Amino acid sequence: MRQSFLFRLGMIWMLGLMGGAEPPYAWADQIEVQQVQTPYEAPPKSQDAPDVSILPNENPLSPEEIKRAEALLPLLEGKQEFWAMGEFVHLGEPAVPVLIQALTMPSPRIRYNAIETLLMMRGVAGVPALVSTAKEPGEIPRVREHALRAAVRLDSAKAPEAIEVMAKDPNPSVRKAAAFEARYVRRKAVISILIPMVSDDERFVALSALQSLWILTRHETEFHDWDTSTKQDRETWSSEWTEWWDTNKEIFEIPEPHRPKRSS
């Protein structure tokens, strides 16, 4: 099609030169172009696809399945780690006791992926082990923080003891994780843990604790410049929270969380 058009244009050019007419480009801008809209048909409505997912196993594992699950543990690190995690998810909560064994294996990658797998499979039975991992001072911070995060999301009622231990850890990133995750634990016990953290040596830890306190209590304090505060400033402001809590802790109830309004 394009070649045919170019051929005709070339012939017009040659005839124009032979007849002394102006070359095509001299009158090409005088050609009227009309836009044509092609008919539009909307795509067909999508149909709901059938649910072909395989439900997690709920039956106790057989001895063969237990051996298979134990053989998966080393595979939680390496090229097949995602496949191994998926296999544990398919085995379901009956595989939690086997998966907990990974929390004490030498590889930090295996320990981290075991925590992630427990979270994926909603392995509530593994929360006590996650709390123990979060409290373990010899564990690396990244694994401890992830263990606390998973424990909070699986069963937040069991998390305060881990938050209390991590709030006093020498590593500021561990303390910050405790202060941050506390906002998702709707228990009065975490408030008494958070208030001393407002005077933390590290400003970013103190700010996380303060934000968690605001979220949990909605208590309005006087305005303070926390971003430029010194430790002495934060100690003074922490005492304000302590005074408020001593007065109100017997009657205080954690308010319902804010829920976004649905657009009409």
PAZAPA-4460 file (N, C-alpha, C; in steps of 0.05 Angstrom, whole numbers, plus 32768, in hexadecimal, padded with zeros to 4 digits):
% residues 264
    n_x    n_y    n_z   ca_x   ca_y   ca_z    c_x    c_y    c_z   seq   type   mol
   8011   7FE8   8000   8000   8000   8000   8011   8019   8000     1      M     A
   8026   8019   8012   8037   8030   8014   8048   8033   7FFB     2      R     A
   8051   801C   7FF0   8061   801E   7FD7   8051   8028   7FC0     3      Q     A
   8037   8020   7FBE   8026   802A   7FA9   8022   8048   7FAB     4      S     A
   801F   8052   7FC3   801B   806E   7FC7   8034   807E   7FBF     5      F     A
   804B   8074   7FC7   8064   8081   7FBF   8069   8081   7FA1     6      L     A
   8060   806B   7F94   8063   8069   7F77   8052   807F   7F69     7      F     A
   8039   8082   7F73   8027   8096   7F67   8032   80B2   7F6C     8      R     A
   803D   80B6   7F83   8048   80D1   7F8A   8060   80D7   7F78     9      L     A
   8070   80C2   7F73   8087   80C6   7F61   807E   80CD   7F45    10      G     A
   8069   80BF   7F3B   805F   80C5   7F20   8054   80E2   7F1E    11      M     A
   8046   80EB   7F33   803C   8106   7F33   8053   811A   7F32    12      I     A
   8069   8114   7F40   8081   8125   7F41   808D   8127   7F25    13      W     A
   8090   8110   7F18   809B   810F   7EFD   808A   811F   7EE9    14      M     A
   806F   811B   7EEA   805E   8129   7ED8   805E   8147   7EDD    15      L     A
   8061   814E   7EF6   8063   816A   7EFD   807C   8177   7EF2    16      G     A
   8092   8169   7EF3   80AB   8174   7EE8   80A9   8176   7EC9    17      L     A
   809C   8162   7EBC   809A   8162   7E9F   8087   8178   7E96    18      M     A
   8072   817E   7EA5   805F   8192   7E9D   8064   81AD   7EA7    19      G     A
   807A   81B0   7EB7   8080   81CA   7EC1   806F   81D2   7ED9    20      G     A
   8060   81BF   7EE4   804F   81C5   7EFB   8060   81C6   7F14    21      A     A
   8054   81D1   7F28   8062   81D2   7F42   8066   81B7   7F4D    22      E     A
   807B   81B2   7F5B   8080   8198   7F67   806A   8192   7F7C    23      P     A
   8065   8179   7F82   804F   8172   7F94   8050   8180   7FAF    24      P     A
   8068   8184   7FBA   8069   8190   7FD5   8060   81AC   7FD5    25      Y     A
   805D   81B9   7FBD   8054   81D5   7FBD   8036   81D7   7FC2    26      A     A
   8027   81C2   7FBB   800A   81C3   7FBF   8000   81AE   7FD2    27      W     A
   8013   819F   7FDE   800B   818A   7FF0   7FFD   8195   8009    28      A     A
   8004   81AE   8011   7FF8   81B9   8029   7FDB   81C3   8024    29      D     A
   7FD3   81C2   800A   7FB8   81CB   8003   7FA4   81B4   8003    30      Q     A
   7FAE   819B   8007   7F9C   8184   8007   7F8C   8184   8021    31      I     A
   7F73   8180   801F   7F61   817F   8037   7F61   8162   8042    32      E     A
   7F67   8161   805C   7F68   8147   8069   7F4F   8144   807A    33      V     A
   7F41   812E   8077   7F2A   8128   8086   7F2F   8111   809A    34      Q     A
   7F28   8116   80B3   7F2B   8101   80C7   7F13   80EE   80C8    35      Q     A
   7F19   80D5   80C9   7F04   80C1   80C9   7F06   80B1   80E3    36      V     A
   7EF1   80AE   80F2   7EF1   809F   810A   7EE6   8083   8105    37      Q     A
   7EF7   806F   810C   7EEE   8054   8108   7EDB   804C   811E    38      T     A
   7EC7   803B   8118   7EB4   8032   812C   7EC2   8025   8144    39      P     A
   7EB8   802A   815C   7EC4   801F   8174   7EB1   800C   8182    40      Y     A
   7EBA   7FF5   8187   7EAA   7FE1   8196   7EB8   7FDC   81B1    41      E     A
   7EA8   7FDE   81C5   7EB3   7FDA   81E0   7EBA   7FBC   81E3    42      A     A
   7ED0   7FB7   81F2   7ED7   7F9B   81F6   7EC2   7F8C   8207    43      P     A
   7EC0   7F73   8203   7EAB   7F64   8213   7EB1   7F65   8230    44      P     A
   7E9C   7F64   8240   7EA0   7F65   825D   7EAE   7F4C   8267    45      K     A
   7EC0   7F50   8279   7ECF   7F39   8284   7EBD   7F28   8295    46      S     A
   7EC1   7F0E   8293   7EB2   7EFB   82A3   7EC3   7EF2   82BB    47      Q     A
   7EB5   7EED   82D1   7EC3   7EE4   82E9   7ED1   7ECA   82E3    48      D     A
   7EEB   7EC9   82E9   7EFA   7EB0   82E5   7EF4   7E9D   82FB    49      A     A
   7EF2   7E84   82F5   7EEC   7E70   830A   7F04   7E6F   831E    50      P     A
   7EFD   7E6A   8337   7F12   7E67   834C   7F1F   7E4C   834A    51      D     A
   7F37   7E4B   8340   7F45   7E32   833D   7F5C   7E2F   8351    52      V     A
   7F5D   7E41   8365   7F73   7E40   8379   7F6F   7E27   838A    53      S     A
   7F86   7E1D   8394   7F86   7E06   83A5   7F85   7E0F   83C2    54      I     A
   7F72   7E06   83D2   7F70   7E0E   83EE   7F87   7E02   83FE    55      L     A
   7F91   7E11   8412   7FA6   7E06   8423   7F9D   7DED   8431    56      P     A
   7FB0   7DDD   8438   7FAA   7DC4   8446   7FA2   7DCA   8463    57      N     A
   7F8D   7DBC   846D   7F85   7DC0   8488   7F87   7DA6   8499    58      E     A
   7F8F   7D91   848C   7F92   7D77   8499   7FAE   7D74   84A5    59      N     A
   7FB1   7D65   84BB   7FCB   7D60   84C6   7FDE   7D54   84B1    60      P     A
   7FF7   7D5B   84B3   800A   7D50   84A0   8011   7D33   84A6    61      L     A
   8013   7D23   8491   801B   7D07   8494   8039   7D07   8499    62      S     A
   8044   7CF0   84A2   8061   7CEF   84A6   8071   7CF5   848C    63      P     A
   8066   7CED   8476   8074   7CF3   845C   8073   7D11   8457    64      E     A
   805C   7D1E   845C   805A   7D3A   8458   806C   7D4A   846B    65      E     A
   806F   7D40   8483   8081   7D4E   8496   809E   7D4C   848C    66      I     A
   80A6   7D35   8482   80C1   7D33   8477   80C5   7D45   845E    67      K     A
   80B0   7D46   844E   80B1   7D58   8437   80B4   7D75   843F    68      R     A
   80A5   7D7D   8454   80A6   7D99   845D   80C2   7D9F   8469    69      A     A
   80CD   7D8C   8477   80E8   7D90   8483   80FD   7D93   846C    70      E     A
   80F8   7D84   8457   810B   7D86   8440   8109   7DA1   8432    71      A     A
   80F2   7DAF   8436   80EF   7DC9   8429   80FE   7DDF   8438    72      L     A
   8105   7DDB   8451   8110   7DF0   8461   812A   7DFC   8455    73      L     A
   813D   7DEB   844C   8155   7DF7   8440   8150   7E07   8426    74      P     A
   8139   7E00   841A   8132   7E0D   8400   8126   7E29   8404    75      L     A
   8122   7E31   841D   8119   7E4C   8422   812E   7E61   841D    76      L     A
   8145   7E58   8414   815A   7E6A   840B   8164   7E60   83F0    77      E     A
   8166   7E72   83DD   8171   7E6B   83C3   815C   7E6F   83AD    78      G     A
   8162   7E62   8396   8152   7E67   837E   8136   7E5C   8381    79      K     A
   8132   7E48   8392   8117   7E3C   8395   8108   7E46   83AE    80      Q     A
   8111   7E5C   83BA   8105   7E64   83D3   80E8   7E6B   83D0    81      E     A
   80E0   7E78   83BA   80C4   7E80   83B7   80B3   7E67   83B3    82      F     A
   80BD   7E54   83A4   80AF   7E3A   83A1   80AB   7E2C   83BC    83      W     A
   80C1   7E2C   83CC   80BF   7E1F   83E6   80AB   7E2D   83F8    84      A     A
   80AA   7E47   83F7   8097   7E56   8407   807B   7E4F   83FF    85      M     A
   8076   7E4D   83E5   805C   7E46   83DB   8054   7E2A   83E3    86      G     A
   8067   7E18   83E4   8061   7DFD   83ED   8058   7DFC   840A    87      E     A
   8065   7E0C   841A   805D   7E0E   8437   8041   7E1A   8439    88      F     A
   803B   7E2F   8429   8021   7E3B   8429   800C   7E26   8422    89      V     A
   8012   7E15   840E   7FFF   7E01   8406   7FFB   7DEC   841C    90      H     A
   8011   7DE5   842A   800E   7DD2   8440   7FFD   7DDD   8457    91      L     A
   7FFC   7DF7   8459   7FEA   7E04   846C   7FF5   7E04   8489    92      G     A
   7FE4   7E0C   849B   7FEC   7E0F   84B7   7FF6   7DF6   84C4    93      E     A
   7FEE   7DDE   84BC   7FFA   7DC6   84C8   8018   7DC5   84C4    94      P     A
   8023   7DD4   84B1   8040   7DD4   84AD   804F   7DE8   84BE    95      A     A
   8040   7DF8   84CE   804D   7E0D   84DE   8063   7E01   84F1    96      V     A
   805E   7DEB   84FF   8073   7DE1   8511   808D   7DDB   8502    97      P     A
   808B   7DD2   84E9   80A3   7DCD   84D9   80B0   7DE7   84D1    98      V     A
   80A0   7DFA   84C9   80AA   7E14   84C0   80B8   7E23   84D7    99      L     A
   80AE   7E1F   84EF   80BA   7E2D   8506   80D7   7E24   850A   100      I     A
   80DD   7E0C   8501   80F9   7E03   8504   810C   7E15   84F4   101      Q     A
   8102   7E21   84DF   8114   7E32   84CF   811C   7E4B   84DD   102      A     A
   810E   7E53   84F2   8114   7E6C   8501   812E   7E69   8511   103      L     A
   8138   7E51   8514   8151   7E4D   8522   8167   7E42   850F   104      T     A
   8162   7E42   84F6   8177   7E39   84E3   818C   7E4E   84DF   105      M     A
   81A4   7E47   84D7   81BB   7E5A   84D6   81B7   7E71   84C2   106      P     A
   81A9   7E6C   84AC   81A7   7E80   8497   8193   7E96   849D   107      S     A
   819B   7EB0   849E   8187   7EC5   84A3   8172   7EC6   848D   108      P     A
   8179   7EBF   8475   8166   7EBF   845F   8150   7EAB   8463   109      R     A
   8157   7E93   846C   8144   7E7F   8472   8131   7E88   8489   110      I     A
   813D   7E94   849D   812D   7E9D   84B4   8119   7EB3   84AB   111      R     A
   8123   7EC5   849B   8112   7EDB   8491   80FB   7ED0   8480   112      Y     A
   8101   7EBE   846E   80ED   7EB3   845C   80D9   7EA1   846B   113      N     A
   80E2   7E94   8480   80D0   7E84   8491   80BB   7E97   849E   114      A     A
   80C4   7EAE   84A7   80B2   7EC1   84B3   809E   7ECB   849E   115      I     A
   80A8   7ED1   8487   8096   7EDA   8471   8082   7EC4   8469   116      E     A
   808B   7EAC   846A   8079   7E95   8463   8063   7E92   8478   117      T     A
   806A   7E95   8491   8056   7E93   84A7   8041   7EA9   84A3   118      L     A
   804A   7EC0   849B   8037   7ED6   8496   8025   7ED0   847E   119      L     A
   8031   7EC6   8469   8021   7EBF   8451   800C   7EAA   8457   120      M     A
   8013   7E96   8466   8001   7E80   846B   7FEF   7E85   8483   121      M     A
   7FF0   7E9D   848E   7FE0   7EA4   84A6   7FE4   7E8F   84BC   122      R     A
   7FFD   7E8A   84C1   8005   7E76   84D5   8004   7E81   84F2   123      G     A
   7FEC   7E84   84FC   7FE8   7E90   8517   7FF6   7E7F   852C   124      V     A
   7FF7   7E65   8527   8003   7E53   853B   8021   7E59   853E   125      A     A
   802D   7E67   852B   8049   7E6D   852C   8050   7E87   853A   126      G     A
   803B   7E96   8544   8040   7EB0   8551   8052   7EAE   8569   127      V     A
   804E   7E9B   857C   8061   7E9A   8592   807E   7E97   858A   128      P     A
   8083   7E88   8575   809F   7E86   856B   80A8   7EA0   855E   129      A     A
   8096   7EAE   8551   809D   7EC8   8546   80A4   7EDC   855C   130      L     A
   8094   7EDC   8571   809A   7EEE   8588   80B5   7EE8   8594   131      V     A
   80BB   7ECE   8597   80D5   7EC7   85A2   80EC   7ED0   8590   132      S     A
   80E8   7ECE   8576   80FD   7ED7   8563   8100   7EF6   8565   133      T     A
   80EA   7F04   8567   80EB   7F21   856A   80FA   7F2A   8583   134      A     A
   80F7   7F1A   8598   8104   7F21   85B2   8121   7F19   85B3   135      K     A
   812A   7F08   85A1   8145   7EFC   85A3   815A   7F11   859D   136      E     A
   816A   7F18   85B1   817F   7F2D   85AD   8195   7F25   859A   137      P     A
   8199   7F0B   8597   81AF   7F02   8585   81A6   7F00   8568   138      G     A
   818D   7F04   8562   8183   7F04   8547   8189   7F1E   8539   139      E     A
   818D   7F1E   851F   8193   7F36   8510   817A   7F48   8510   140      I     A
   817D   7F63   8510   8166   7F75   8511   8151   7F70   84FB   141      P     A
   815A   7F6B   84E3   8147   7F68   84CD   8134   7F51   84D2   142      R     A
   813E   7F3B   84DC   812D   7F24   84E2   811B   7F29   84FA   143      V     A
   8126   7F36   850F   8115   7F3D   8526   80FE   7F4F   851F   144      R     A
   8104   7F63   850F   80EF   7F76   8507   80DA   7F69   84F6   145      E     A
   80E2   7F56   84E5   80CE   7F48   84D4   80BD   7F35   84E5   146      H     A
   80CA   7F29   84F9   80BB   7F17   850B   80A6   7F26   851A   147      A     A
   80AD   7F3E   8524   8099   7F4E   8532   8083   7F56   8520   148      L     A
   808A   7F5F   8507   8076   7F68   84F4   8062   7F51   84EE   149      R     A
   806C   7F39   84EA   805A   7F22   84E5   8049   7F1B   84FD   150      A     A
   8055   7F1C   8515   8046   7F15   852D   802F   7F29   8531   151      A     A
   8034   7F42   852C   8020   7F56   8530   8009   7F52   851D   152      V     A
   800E   7F4A   8505   7FF9   7F47   84F1   7FEA   7F2C   84F4   153      R     A
   7FF7   7F19   8500   7FEA   7EFF   8504   7FDA   7EFE   851E   154      L     A
   7FE5   7F08   8534   7FD7   7F08   854D   7FE3   7F1E   855F   155      D     A
   7FD9   7F36   855C   7FE5   7F4E   8569   7FE4   7F4C   8588   156      S     A
   7FD1   7F3C   8592   7FCE   7F3A   85B0   7FE7   7F2E   85BD   157      A     A
   7FF6   7F1E   85AD   800E   7F11   85B8   8028   7F22   85B4   158      K     A
   8025   7F39   85A7   803D   7F48   859F   8048   7F5B   85B5   159      A     A
   8039   7F64   85C8   8044   7F78   85DB   805D   7F6F   85E9   160      P     A
   8060   7F56   85F0   8079   7F4D   85FE   8091   7F51   85EC   161      E     A
   808E   7F4C   85D2   80A4   7F50   85C0   80AA   7F6E   85BC   162      A     A
   8095   7F7E   85BB   8099   7F9B   85B8   80A7   7FA6   85D1   163      I     A
   80A0   7F9C   85E8   80AD   7FA6   8601   80CB   7FA0   8601   164      E     A
   80D2   7F88   85F8   80EF   7F81   85F7   80FD   7F91   85E2   165      V     A
   80F2   7F93   85CA   80FF   7FA2   85B5   8101   7FC0   85BA   166      M     A
   80EE   7FCA   85CA   80EF   7FE7   85D0   8107   7FEF   85E1   167      A     A
   8114   7FDB   85ED   812C   7FE1   85FE   8145   7FD7   85F1   168      K     A
   8144   7FCF   85D8   815B   7FC4   85CA   8170   7FDA   85C4   169      D     A
   818A   7FD3   85C5   819E   7FE7   85BF   819D   7FF1   85A3   170      P     A
   8193   7FE1   8590   8192   7FE9   8574   817A   7FFB   856F   171      N     A
   817F   8014   8565   8168   8026   8561   8155   801D   854C   172      P     A
   815E   800E   8538   814B   8004   8523   8138   7FF0   852F   173      S     A
   8141   7FE0   8542   812F   7FCD   8550   811B   7FDC   8561   174      V     A
   8124   7FF1   856F   8112   8001   857F   80FD   800E   856E   175      R     A
   8106   8018   8556   80F3   8026   8545   80DE   8012   853B   176      K     A
   80E6   7FF9   8534   80D2   7FE5   852B   80BE   7FE0   8541   177      A     A
   80C7   7FDF   855A   80B4   7FDB   8571   80A1   7FF2   8573   178      A     A
   80AB   800A   8571   809A   8022   8573   8086   8023   855C   179      A     A
   808F   801C   8544   807D   801D   852C   8067   8008   852E   180      F     A
   806F   7FEF   8533   805B   7FDA   8532   8048   7FDB   8549   181      E     A
   804F   7FEA   855E   803D   7FEC   8575   8022   7FF9   856E   182      A     A
   8022   800A   8559   800A   8018   8552   7FF4   8005   8547   183      R     A
   7FFC   7FEC   853F   7FE9   7FD9   8536   7FE0   7FC5   854C   184      Y     A
   7FEA   7FCA   8564   7FE2   7FB8   857A   7FCF   7FC8   858C   185      V     A
   7FB6   7FC2   858A   7FA2   7FD1   8599   7F9F   7FC5   85B5   186      R     A
   7FB4   7FC9   85C5   7FB5   7FC0   85E0   7FC0   7FD6   85F1   187      R     A
   7FB5   7FDB   8609   7FBE   7FF0   861B   7FDB   7FEB   8624   188      K     A
   7FE3   7FD2   8623   7FFE   7FCC   862C   8014   7FDA   861C   189      A     A
   800F   7FDF   8603   8024   7FEB   85F2   8027   8009   85F8   190      V     A
   8012   8016   8603   8014   8032   8609   8029   8038   861E   191      I     A
   802A   8028   8633   803E   802C   8647   805A   8025   863D   192      S     A
   805C   8016   8627   8076   8010   861B   807E   8028   8609   193      I     A
   806C   8034   85FC   8072   8049   85E9   807A   8063   85F7   194      L     A
   806D   8069   860D   8071   8084   8619   808F   8088   8620   195      I     A
   809D   8076   862C   80BA   807B   8631   80CA   807E   8617   196      P     A
   80C1   8072   8601   80CF   8074   85E8   80CE   808F   85DC   197      M     A
   80BC   80A0   85E5   80BA   80BB   85DB   80D4   80CB   85E2   198      V     A
   80E2   80C3   85F6   80FB   80D0   85FD   8113   80C1   85F4   199      S     A
   8110   80B0   85DF   8126   80A0   85D5   813D   80B2   85CB   200      D     A
   8156   80A7   85CD   816D   80B6   85C4   816B   80BD   85A6   201      D     A
   8160   80AB   8597   815D   80AF   857A   8143   80BC   8574   202      E     A
   8144   80D3   8566   812B   80E2   8561   8117   80D1   8550   203      R     A
   8121   80C2   853C   810F   80B3   852B   8100   809D   853B   204      F     A
   810D   8093   8550   80FF   807F   8561   80E9   808D   8571   205      V     A
   80F0   80A4   857C   80DD   80B4   858C   80C5   80BC   857B   206      A     A
   80CA   80C5   8563   80B4   80CD   8551   80A1   80B6   854B   207      L     A
   80AD   809E   8546   809C   8087   8541   808B   8080   8559   208      S     A
   8097   8081   8570   8087   807C   8589   8071   8090   858C   209      A     A
   8077   80A9   8587   8063   80BE   858A   804C   80BA   8577   210      L     A
   8052   80B4   855E   803D   80B0   854A   802C   8098   8551   211      Q     A
   8038   8083   855C   8028   806C   8565   8016   8073   857C   212      S     A
   8020   8084   858E   800F   808D   85A4   7FF8   809D   859B   213      L     A
   7FFC   80AF   8588   7FE6   80BF   857D   7FD1   80AD   8570   214      W     A
   7FDB   8099   8561   7FC8   8087   8552   7FB7   8077   8566   215      I     A
   7FC4   806D   857B   7FB6   805B   858E   7FA5   806B   85A2   216      L     A
   7FAD   8083   85A9   7F9E   8091   85BE   7F8E   80A9   85B4   217      T     A
   7F97   80B5   859E   7F8B   80CE   8594   7F8C   80E4   85A9   218      R     A
   7F9F   80E1   85BB   7FA3   80F6   85D0   7FB1   810E   85C3   219      H     A
   7FA5   8125   85C6   7FB0   813E   85BB   7FC2   814B   85CF   220      E     A
   7FDB   814E   85C8   7FEF   815B   85DA   7FF4   8177   85D0   221      T     A
   8003   8186   85E0   800B   81A0   85D7   801F   819D   85C0   222      E     A
   8020   81B2   85AF   8031   81B1   8597   804F   81B3   85A0   223      F     A
   805F   81A0   8596   807C   81A0   859B   808A   819C   8581   224      H     A
   80A1   81A7   857E   80B1   81A4   8566   80C2   818B   8569   225      D     A
   80B6   8174   8562   80C4   815B   8566   80DB   8158   8552   226      W     A
   80D9   8163   853B   80ED   815F   8526   8108   816B   852E   227      D     A
   8108   8180   853E   8121   818C   8547   8126   8189   8564   228      T     A
   8119   8176   8571   811A   8173   858E   8134   8166   8597   229      S     A
   813C   816C   85AF   8153   815F   85BC   8148   8149   85CE   230      T     A
   815A   8139   85D8   8152   8123   85EB   8145   8130   8604   231      K     A
   8150   8146   860D   8145   8153   8625   8128   815C   861F   232      Q     A
   8123   8167   8607   8108   816F   8600   80F5   8157   8600   233      D     A
   80FE   8141   85F5   80ED   812A   85F3   80E8   811D   860E   234      R     A
   80FB   811F   8621   80F6   8116   863C   80E1   8126   864A   235      E     A
   80E1   8140   8645   80CC   8151   8650   80B1   814B   8645   236      T     A
   80B0   8147   862B   8097   8141   861E   808D   8125   8625   237      W     A
   809F   8112   8629   8098   80F8   8631   808A   80F8   864C   238      S     A
   8093   810A   865E   8087   810C   8679   806A   8116   8677   239      S     A
   8064   8126   8662   8049   812E   865E   8037   8116   8658   240      E     A
   8041   8104   8647   8032   80EC   8640   802F   80DA   8659   241      W     A
   8045   80D9   8669   8043   80C8   8681   802E   80D3   8694   242      T     A
   802D   80ED   8698   8019   80F9   86AA   7FFD   80F3   86A0   243      E     A
   7FF9   80F6   8685   7FDE   80F1   867A   7FD7   80D4   867E   244      W     A
   7FE9   80C1   8679   7FE3   80A5   867B   7FDE   809C   8698   245      W     A
   7FED   80A7   86AB   7FE8   80A0   86C7   7FCC   80A9   86D0   246      D     A
   7FC2   80BE   86C3   7FA7   80C8   86CB   7F91   80B8   86BD   247      T     A
   7F96   80AE   86A5   7F81   80A3   8694   7F82   8085   868F   248      N     A
   7F98   8078   8697   7F9B   805C   868F   7F85   8049   8699   249      K     A
   7F79   8050   86B0   7F65   803E   86BB   7F4B   803F   86AC   250      E     A
   7F45   8056   86A0   7F2C   805A   8693   7F2F   805B   8674   251      I     A
   7F47   805B   866B   7F4C   805F   864E   7F45   8046   863F   252      F     A
   7F38   804A   8628   7F32   8034   8615   7F3D   803D   85FA   253      E     A
   7F4B   802B   85EC   7F56   8032   85D2   7F3F   8036   85BE   254      I     A
   7F3E   804D   85B1   7F28   8053   859F   7F29   8042   8586   255      P     A
   7F12   8040   8579   7F11   8031   8560   7F22   803E   854B   256      E     A
   7F2F   802E   853A   7F41   803A   8526   7F31   804A   8511   257      P     A
   7F3E   805E   8506   7F32   806D   84F1   7F2E   805C   84D8   258      H     A
   7F17   805E   84CC   7F12   804F   84B3   7F0B   8064   849D   259      R     A
   7F18   8061   8486   7F13   8075   8470   7EF6   8074   8468   260      P     A
   7EEC   808C   8462   7ED0   808E   8459   7ECE   8084   843C   261      K     A
   7EB9   8075   8437   7EB4   806B   841C   7EA8   8081   840B   262      R     A
   7EB2   8084   83F3   7EA7   8098   83E1   7E8C   808E   83D6   263      S     A
   7E78   80A0   83D6   7E5D   8098   83CC   7E5D   8096   83AE   264      S     A
***
